[in-house]
Amino acid sequence: MQVLEITNSSAIVKISFTETQVGVAYTYNPEQFYLFDCDNPDEVKEKVQSADSVGKLISTLKKNGKLKIVL
């Protein structure tokens, strides 16, 4: 698992990546990752690294179905 520390976001502290999932840790509970199934975590990682707003990007990816919450 690879973890990116997000320093330029007021909503997201860190994001983890595995072969099939993306984990998002929010500022209100920075030690808990919310897991999402993802077909292409490497693509998401590239987008996160170049995003102006990581929170907005994650929200968009959730809305368009690229990130599917693991229940």
C-alpha positions in Angstrom: 0.0 0.0 0.0 1.2 3.5 -0.9 0.1 6.5 1.1 0.2 10.1 -0.1 0.1 12.8 2.5 -2.1 15.7 1.3 -0.9 19.0 2.7 -2.9 21.4 0.5 -6.4 20.3 1.4 -8.7 21.4 4.2 -10.8 18.2 3.8 -8.4 15.3 3.1 -5.3 14.4 5.1 -4.0 11.3 3.2 -4.9 8.9 0.4 -3.8 5.3 0.2 -3.6 3.2 -2.9 -3.6 -0.6 -3.5 -4.1 -2.6 -6.7 -7.9 -2.4 -6.5 -8.8 0.2 -3.9 -8.3 3.8 -2.9 -8.5 4.9 0.8 -9.3 8.4 1.8 -8.6 9.8 5.3 -10.5 13.1 6.1 -9.4 15.8 8.5 -12.1 15.1 11.0 -10.8 11.6 11.5 -7.3 11.4 10.1 -6.6 7.9 11.3 -9.5 6.2 9.6 -9.4 5.4 5.9 -12.7 5.2 4.0 -12.2 2.6 1.3 -13.3 2.8 -2.3 -13.1 0.1 -5.0 -11.4 1.5 -8.1 -10.7 0.0 -11.5 -7.5 2.1 -12.0 -5.9 3.4 -8.8 -2.8 4.5 -10.7 -4.9 6.9 -12.8 -6.5 8.3 -9.6 -3.1 8.8 -8.0 -1.9 10.8 -11.1 -5.0 13.0 -10.9 -4.5 13.5 -7.1 -0.9 14.6 -7.6 -1.8 17.2 -10.2 -5.1 18.4 -8.8 -5.7 22.0 -7.6 -8.4 20.8 -5.3 -8.0 17.2 -4.0 -11.4 17.3 -2.1 -13.2 18.4 -5.3 -11.5 15.7 -7.3 -12.4 12.9 -4.9 -16.0 14.2 -4.7 -16.2 14.2 -8.5 -14.7 10.7 -8.8 -17.3 9.4 -6.3 -20.1 11.0 -8.1 -19.1 9.7 -11.6 -18.7 6.1 -10.2 -14.8 5.9 -10.5 -14.7 5.4 -6.7 -17.3 3.0 -5.3 -17.6 2.9 -1.5 -16.8 -0.4 0.2 -19.5 -1.2 2.7 
